[in-house]
């Protein structure tokens, strides 16, 4: 029986997950995996980023203990399932989820390094919010094991995961990923690879139209946030951009703009471009549309 059929019948055999990229998203995914019983590796090339991730995960777990959502013993068990590393040779797992910079050539290079040290049946999942999984597959050995697994921030709390099937992705791999999402207590939605997938395709205008209102002096960003939150949205578009990160949000807009042949409705906002140029990226830099 070949490896893909083995996954088809024994997808529960995924018991070790490696997350590459220890930023906000990567550390959230790793925490979620460890909380739900997976042996988890969190990797980054930057020692400071790994150290900060370890501190933030401890802080999150301490908060859960204080709220009586987990016990001190459960916290200890979760931490025992976590390995923090800057050595790529430690990144051997059944499922590898990348959460690094939104540049296809860097993602492909990383996956090729990981392919050299992992079994050919290891599943490679990209957490990209907008890049083509088809494009990533083209540069990676055994493209049938490559899929999208798009989490939302904060990954340890938000329930939705977009599972993205590209042209070469094996049905068995999709079944395995869906099973993992179920074990992570996530709501997994399957979609075919397309620009922006589902959420970013629909939500892009939540941000872009909001910025047009400000550009045209129709309303301030504070007013737009206040109105949208009063309408039932948990966060206004400007607060949400600050949370996501201005650079990430702009990268998604730019990706869709290019994917749709510069369709005007996807054109990035000059306001956001200027924020990124000034390094005002939101919460992670202390200033975005708001001060933190």
Protein Blocks (a to p, Z undefined) as FASTA:
>chain_A
ZZklmmmmmmmlpmbdcdehjafklmmmmmmmmmnopacddddfblklmmmmmmmmmmmm
mmmmmnopacfklmmmmmmmpccdfbfklmgcfbdcddbdfdfklmmmmmmmmmmmmcfk
bccddfbfkbcfklmmmmpghkllgccddddddfklmmbdcddddfklcfklmmmmmmmm
mmnopacddddddehilmmmmmmmmmmmmmmmmmnomacfklmmmmmmmnopabdfklmm
mmnopklmmmmmmmmmmmnoopaklgccfklmmmmmnopnbjknopafbcZZ
